[in-house]
Each structure stands twice: as C-alpha cells, then as structure tokens.
C-alpha cells in the first residue's frame, strides 16, 4: 500500500472500525485519550527541561510554575488513569467471562476524566494557578499569589476527574459481584470476599481450604480499587474544602485559613495522595505483572498463593505509609516518622520485591521465551521499579531525608523512574499485548519503530531520572529555578534524555496511527455498529 493509503486506512487495511464491539471501542477510546494526554505531559516536561537550562521568552516564570503544577496531575489523571481505566474495564469482564456491568457508565467515566483534566490544565494555563501539587495549607487558598477564579476552575476540574473515578470504582465492583441477566444467581458476597482477600485470609485458619472465586489479576484490580476509593473520597473532600474558601472569596467573604490545622491537613492530604503512589499504583502494577507473565508464558503463576497474600499485605501497608512524606516536617510526631515513615515504608521493599521475584520466576519457568514486544516492555517495567523502589526506601530514612527531601533526587530517581520507566513501560506492555485483541487482528505498522520506542523510552527515562538525582545530591531543590546555571550540566543531560523520551513517544504514536489509520482512529469515537455487551465479535 502507498503511504497515503496506509495513513488513511491503516497497515494493510486490516483495522475495520465497523467490526468493533461497544466494549472494544470503549477501551480504545480510553487508551487514545490517555495517549493524547501523555503527549501533553511529554511536551510540558520538555518545556520545563529547556526552561531549567535557559529561560525562554515565550514562557514566563509564573507560567513555568503553572506547568509544573499541572504536569504531574495531567500525567496521573489524564494519562495513567485513562489507560488503566480502559484496560481494567475491559479486562475484569474478560477474565471473569461476564459482561461489564454498565458500558454507559464506562463511557461517562471517560467523559468526566477527559473533560476534568482539560479543565484543570486549561485553568492553570490561563490563570497561572500554581500552588504546586503538594497544595500545603493555606497555599491553595492564598489569593494574594493566585487567581481565585483560576483556582476555582482548577479544583473543579480535579473534582470532575474524581466523579469519573467514582463511576469507575462502582463499575468495577458491580461487575465483580453482579449476576448478568439470564444467569444463575452468583454469590456476590463470596465474590467480593475473594476479590478483597477476605476468603484467602480465612483459609489460613481452615482445614478445608475454599477455592478462590476470582483470579489473581482481578483480585489485584479490586484491592487497588479500594485504595482508589479512599483516595477519591479524600481528594473530593479536600477539593470541596478549598472551593469553600475560593467561592467565599469571590462572594466577598474572606474565611480564616487558621481555622484549618496545617499539620492535620498535611497528614490528611498525604494520606490520600500516597494511596495513589504507594497504594493503587504498586498493587495495580503487581497485578498487571502477574497477568502479563501468565499470558506471555501460558504458565500458571509461580507462588500464586504467596502473591495473593502479598497483595493483601500491600493493601494494608498502603494505608499506613504516608508519613515518609513528612519526615523533614519538624511538627510531625516522631512516632509517626519512625513507624509509618521508616518501618512501614521499608516493608514495601518486601512486598514489591516479592512481586518482582514471582513475575521473573514465572517468566524463567517458560524459557526459552521469544522476546516479544509485550515481554520486552514488561522487563523494562520491572527494571524501572527495581531502580525506583530502593531509591524511595533510601529517602524514607530520617537522616537521609534531611539531605534528600525536596531535592531533585526525590522527583528524579524515585518518582520519574517509577512512573516513566516502571509504570509506563508496564502499561505499554499491556497496550502491545491488547492491541491485536482490541483491534480484531490489526497489524503493527513497523517493528523498527517499536524497537526505537523501547530503547528511547528506557534509556531516556532512566537517564533523566539519574541526572536529576545527581543534581539533587549536589543540592538542587525541586520546584525551584536556578538562573545562574549552577546545575546546567545535569539539566542539559536530563534534557537530552527527555528528548529521547519524546522521540520514543513520537515513534510509538506514529506507529499506532499508521497501524489503524486516520479513518480508523476517527471511527473509534463513532457509535459502534455492533450491539450488545459482548467483549469481542462472535
């Protein structure tokens, strides 16, 4: 086929949008929106990298900090949440061999997440609302520095995302527990207990062990979704609190910020935010590793019962680990610093280490394995967390935290390597695996572009995190600008690695567009011609 025909119709014209079920289209829409917002994140990241080397005229300092505020939120909510929601809303019914509880609710989830992300991103872009993602009290309600109108729309956007998240949570648990029309009544309580690990815990004390009613990946999704539910409630509550101050200011009532205890607020806020970072992300990732390992190898998961138990432990650990964010806060009680900040955090090395070992052991048991695209990206994701988790454990030491806290080390070797390499490469592995399933056998346009995507993303992600970390060890603070070029060497190298990430993403995006074609990409967002709740065409 000619280039133009391939661009319009996809590789060999194999992708036929009219053959997709509503479920396939729903999942693909989530992925497309997630990838578009990931493009936002990559571009924003490169702009910040450039600005930290040499300020450019078309970006002011207030704009820079507004980008820095929106950047992680667009990455988490607009990109990661979208891709994860689409994948899990498809995989839970796929693995349980039953229809999704509500396709309509799934589509509304996408609308709320996509629109909400754009609202808070655009509000920050226009108003330069930039209290940064920590939102320490009373910073988000400081209207001397930030626009109250911009802040109101910013927080409203976050609230819309949380509404969409709540719909996702409801849909997942209803899908696990409900009985489809015409089916024999299913034991909803037992299914929920199996998904949450309650039945597995009871098995420890039973002579006659009961069989698990849901697969391990579904259990991981359910347990991660529990953390997501807590996180959603906390962020919604916090958003409403901030909105009360903002709306009050617009109506002429200046409410006292001293009415809110700053230390209590910080603990509340970090407990909620850490349910993402150290809760649902680690649980979702572990479950995805397990699923991909079994699908790639065709083998049963190694030490499956231990993996189930570790997921339950990780869920409990995620509720008690938040205080490592406050190790350098002088007002934080010492007992919380030691127990929650150091001891419980260190336990994550065990739970995540088990997930790492079990996944590798499962892959090893099936050798020799062909180095497929899902496998290579899965290995990249494993490497990312192998680097990022120990970096995080190092920070969770009171002594080292005095040196590393609020430096580029935190956001480099820990956060960026965990998200860009660990999480994102795991998601790419899932995308490459699901691509032929969701597209009814469409062919990838270029394997060379896949390889470029892999190596640029892997080297760029690790390299950028490493050079940011080196700058942090030299004393470069995060959320700060250094206009005298004190850390330019590290920032130039980090920017070069960021360029590799951009090249990798462009290679991937171009490859996907050429695989499905422009017509196919548009067709994804048109109503499905096939009706019903079937996951795949019959």
N, C-alpha and C positions, 0 to 999 in steps of 0.2 A: 504493500500500500504506500501511496505517496505521503509525504509529511503532513500535508493539509488534511488528507482523509483520515490519517491516524489521529491528528489533533482533534478533529471533529467527532470521529466515531470510535476512537479507542483502538488499542492494539488488535489488529486483525478483525476489528468489528465484533469482538466476542461479547462485549458488555452490552446487554439488552435491558435497559431500564424497565421496559414494559413487562418483563418476566419476573420482576422482584415482588415479593410479598410485602404487605404493610410492615411486618416486623423487620425485614431486611432494610427497607427504606428508612425506618425509624433509626436503626442502629447506624446506618451510613450517614444520616443527617447529623447525628451527634458527633461522629468522627470528623466529618467535614468542618463543622463549626469549631470543634476543638483544634483542628489543624490550622484554621484561619487565625484563631486567637494565639496559637503558638507562634505563628508568623509575626503577630503584633509583639509578642514577648521577645523574639529574637531581634527584631528591628530596634525595639526600645533598649534592649541590652547593649546592642552595638552603639547606639547613640550615647548611652552612658559611658561606655568604654572609651569612645572618642573624646567625650567631654572631659573625662578624668585625665586624659593625656594633654589635651589642649582645648580650652573652651572655644566653641564655635558661635558665630554671630547669630545664627537663627535659633539658638536655644539660650534662654536666659537662666540665671541661677534658680529663680522660683520654678521655672518650667522643668529644670533638671530634677529638683526635689519632688515635683509633682509626678514626673515619670517614675522616679524611684519608689514613690508611694503606690502607684497603680501597678507597677511592673510585677511584683510577686502575686498580687491579687488576681490579675489577669491570667497569670500562669497557673495558679491553683484552681480558680473557679472557672474561668473562661475556657482554658485548655484542658487541664487534667480532669476536672470534674466532668466536662462534656464527654471526653473519650471514655472515661471509666463508667459513667452512667450508661452510655450507649452499649458498651461491651457487656456490662453486667445485666442490663435489662434484656439483652439477647441470651446471655449465657445461662442465667438462672433457669428460665423455662427450657432452654436447650438441654441442660444437664438433668433437669427434673422430668423431662419428657411430658411437659404440660404447657398449656398456653399461658402467656403473660396475663396477669390479672386485668390490666387496662392499658391498651395501646394508646387510647386517647389521653390518658394521664401521662404516659411517657412522652407524647408529643408536646403536651403543655409544660412538662418539665424542661424540655429543650427550649421552649419559648422563654420561660422565666429566666433560665440560666443565661441564654444568649443575650436577651434584652437587658437583663440586670447588669451583666458585665459591661455591655456597651454604655449603659447609663453612668456607672461609676467611673469608667475610663474617660468618657467624654466630659463628665463634670470636672474631673481632675485636669483634663486638657485645657478646658476653657477658664476655669477659676483658679488653677494652680493650688487647689486644696492639697496640702502636703504635710499632715501631721506624722507621716511615715507609718508603716504598718503596725508598729507597736501600739500606737494610739494611747500612750500613757496619760492617765488623768492628771490635770484637766486639759491636756494638749488638744484633743479633738474638739473641745468646746471653747477654745481660745479664739475669739472672734476679732481680736486685735491683729492677729497674724494671718488668719484665714477667713475666706469669704463664707458667711453663714449660709448664703444661698447655694454656693458651690458645695459646701459640706452637706447641706440637706439633700441635694440630689445624689451626692456620692454615697451617703449612707442609705438612701432609698434604693439605689442600685444594688448595694450589698443585700438589703432586705429582700429584694426580688429574687436574687440568687438563692437565698435561704428558703424562700417559699418553694422554689423549684426543687431544692434539695429535700424538703419535707415530702413533696409528692413522690420523689424517687424512693425515699425510705418506706413510705406507705406501700408503694407498688411492689417493692422487693419482698416485704414481709407478707403481704397479702398473697403474692404469687407462691411463696413457700407453703403457706398454710391453707389456702382455699381449695375447695372442691369444684373443678370445672363442671359445667352443665352436662348432665348425662352420665357423669362418672359415679362410681361407688363412693360413698362418703369417706373422706380421708381424715385421719386423726390429727386435726390441726394442732392440738396441744402437744402431742408427741413429736410432730414435725418441727414445731418451734423449739421444743426442748432439745432435740437432736441438733438443730442448726446452731443453737446458742451454746451447746456443750453441756447442758444440764444432765442429759441422759448419759453422756460419757462419764461425767463426774460420778453419777450414781453407780455406774458399772464398776467403779473401784471398790465398792462395798457389796457387790452382788456376787453370789456364787454362780448363778446362771446369767451370763452377760447377754444384754439385749443388743440386737443388731442396730447399727446406725441407719436412720431412715433417710438421711441426706448425705450426699457425697461431701468429701473434704473441701473442695473448692466452694461449694455452696455454703458450707459452714463458715469458711473464711469470709465470704462476702457478707453473710449475716452478722458475724461478730464485728467486722469492720463497720458495718452499717449502724450498729449500736453506738459506737463512738461518734459516728456521723450525726446521729440523732441528738446526742448530748451537745456536740459542737454547734449544731444548728440552733438549738434552744438558747445556748449561751450567747452566740453572736447576734441572734434576733433580739434577745433581751438587752444586750449591750447597745445595739443599734437604736432600739426604741429609747433607751436612756439618753443617748447622745441627741437623738431627734427632739426629745422633750426640751433640751436646752436650746437647740437651734430654732425650733418653732417659737419657743418663748422669746428668744431674742428678736425674731422677726416681728413678733406681736408687741414688742416694747417692754417685755419683762425679762430683766437680767437675773436669772436664777443663780444662787450662790454655788460656786463649784466646790466650796468647802463642805457642802452637805454630803459629798461622797468621799469616803475614806480612800485615799490614794493607794495605800498598801493593799487594802482589801480588793480594790478594783484591779490592781495589777495581778494579784493571785487569781482572781476570778477570770480575768481576761486570758492569762497564760494557761490556766487550766483548760479553757475552751479551745484556744489555738493549738495547744500541744496535743489535743485529741486528734488533730489532723496530722501533725508532724510525727508524733511518736505513737499514735494510735492507729487510725484507719489506714494511713499510708503503709506502715510496716505490716499490718495484718492483710490488707488487700494485696500487697506485693508478694507476701509469702504464699497466699492462696493462689495467686497468678503463677508464681514459680511452680508450685505443685501441679497445677493444671497443665501448664505448658510442658513440664517434664514428662508427665504421663502421656500427653497427646503426641509429643515428639518421639518418644521411645516405644509407645504401645505397651509399656510395662506398668505393673502396679507400683504405687509409690513406696519407696523404701521407708520403713519405720512409720507407717501411716498412723498408728495409734499414738506414738510419741508426738507426731506432727499435730494431731488434734489437740493433745494436751498442751502443747507449746502455744498454740493459738489462743487457748483459753487463758493461759498464764499471761500472754502478751496483752490480752484484753484487760485483765485486772491491773497489770503493770501500767498500762497507758492511763489509768485513772489516777495514778499516784506519783507521776514522774515529773510534773510540771515545774517543780521548784528549781530545777537546774538552770532555768532562765533568770533566776533571781539570786544566784549565788553571790553576785557582787553588790547586791542591794543591801545597804547597811541596816535597814529597818527589818529585813526579813529574819524571822526567828531562826536561831542556829539549829534547832532540832529539825526544822523543815529542810534546811540546807543539807544536813548530813543524811537524814533518812530518805527524803524524796529526791533531793538534788544529786546526791552522790551514790548512795547504796542502791536505791531502786533503779536509777538510771544505768548503773553498771550491770544490772540484771538483764538489760536489753541486749547486751553483748551475747548473753547465753541464748535467749530466745531467737534472736536474729541469726546467731551462729548456727543454731540447730536447723533453721530453715535453709540456710546456705548449704550446710552439710547434707541434709536429706535430699535436696534438689540435685546436688552434684553426684551423690551416691546413686540416685535413680538414673541419671544420665550415664554414669560409669557402668552400671549393670547392663546397659544395652549396647555397649561398644562392640564393634566399630559403628559409629554413627556418621551419617553423611552431614557435612557442615551446611545445613540448610539456612535460609535467611532467618526463620524464627529461632533456630538454635544459636546462631552467632550473636543475635541481638539479646537473647536470653543470657548468654555468657557475659556479654557486655554489661547487662543489668546487674548480674551477680558481682562482677568486678567493681562496679560503682558503689554498691553497698558495702563490699569488703573494704573499700577505702574510706567511705564516709562515716560508717558507724563507729569505728575506732576513733576517728577524728572527733566525733561528738562525745564519746566517752572521755577522751582527754580533756575536753572543755568542762566536763562535769566533775571537776576536782576543784575544791575551793581555792587551793593555792594557784594552780594553773589558770583558773578562771580570772584571777586578778590581773593576769597578764593578757589573756586571750579575749576576755569579754569586750564586746563592742568593737572588735577589730575586724579587718578583712579576713582573718583566719576563720571566724565563725561562718561568714557568708560564702567563703571560698571552698576549702577542702571539705567542709561539712555540708552546708546547705546546697551549694551549686552542684557538687559532685553527687550528692544523694539524689537530687531532683533531676538534673540533666543527664547523668550517666545511669544511676541506679534505677530511678523510677521511669524516666522517659524511654530508656532503651528496653525496659521490660514492656512498656506499652507498645513500642514499635514491634517487638517480637510478637505480641498478641495481634497487632494490626496485620503484619505479614502472614500470620497463620490464618486469620479470619478472612483475609481478602478474597481468596477463591470461594469461600463458603458464602460470604455475604453478596458476592457478585455473580454467583452461579457459574463459576469457572472462568472468569475473565483472566487474561494472561498479563503478567507484569511486562511492561514495555522493555525495560533494559536491566539486565543483571549487573552490568558495569555500574550503572547509576546506584543500584543497591549497595554495591561494594564501596563506592565513593561516599554514600550516605553513612555507612557503618564506620569507616575509618575516620572520616572527618568529624563525625559526632563523638566518637570515642576519644580520639586524641585531643580534639578541641575542648571537650568537657573536662577531661582530667587535667589538661594543661592549664586551662583558665582557672580552675579551682586551685591548682598548685601555685601558680604565680600570685594569685590573690592572697593565698596563705602565706607565701614568703613575704609579701608586703605587710601583712598583718603581724608577722613575727618581728618585723622591723619597727612596728608601732603605728602602721597606717590604720586609722579608725574607719569604720563603716559609716555611712550616712554623713560623710564629711568630704569637703573639697580641698585639695592641696594645690594652690595656684602657683607655687614656686617650683614645681617639678620635682619635689622631694622623692617621689616614688615612681617617677616616669618610666624607669627601666622595667619595673614589674608591670606597670599598667600597659605599656606598649606590648609586652609579651602576652599579657592577658587579652589584649585587643586582637592580636594576631590569632590567638586560639579561638576567640569569639568569632573571628572571620571564618575559621574552619567550620564552626557550628553553623554559621549562616550558609556556607557553601553546601554543607551536608543537608540542611533543610531544603534548600532550593533544588538540590538533586532529587530528593525524595518527593517534593511537591510536584516537580516537573514529571517525574516518573509516574506518579499517580494520575495526573491529568492526562498524560499520553496513554495510560493504560485504559482508562474509562472513557476518555474523550470529553470534549466540552458539552456535547449533546447529552452524554450520559450523566455528567455532573449536574446539569440542569434538571434532568429527568428525576434525579434522586429526590428533589424537592417538590415534584409534582405528585398529585394523589396516585396511589397505587391502583392499577387496573385490576389486579387480583384482589379478591376479597377474602375475608376470614381471618382467623388468628393463627394459621399455620406459620411456623417459623420459616420453612423452606417450601418451594413449589413442589406439588405432588407429582 
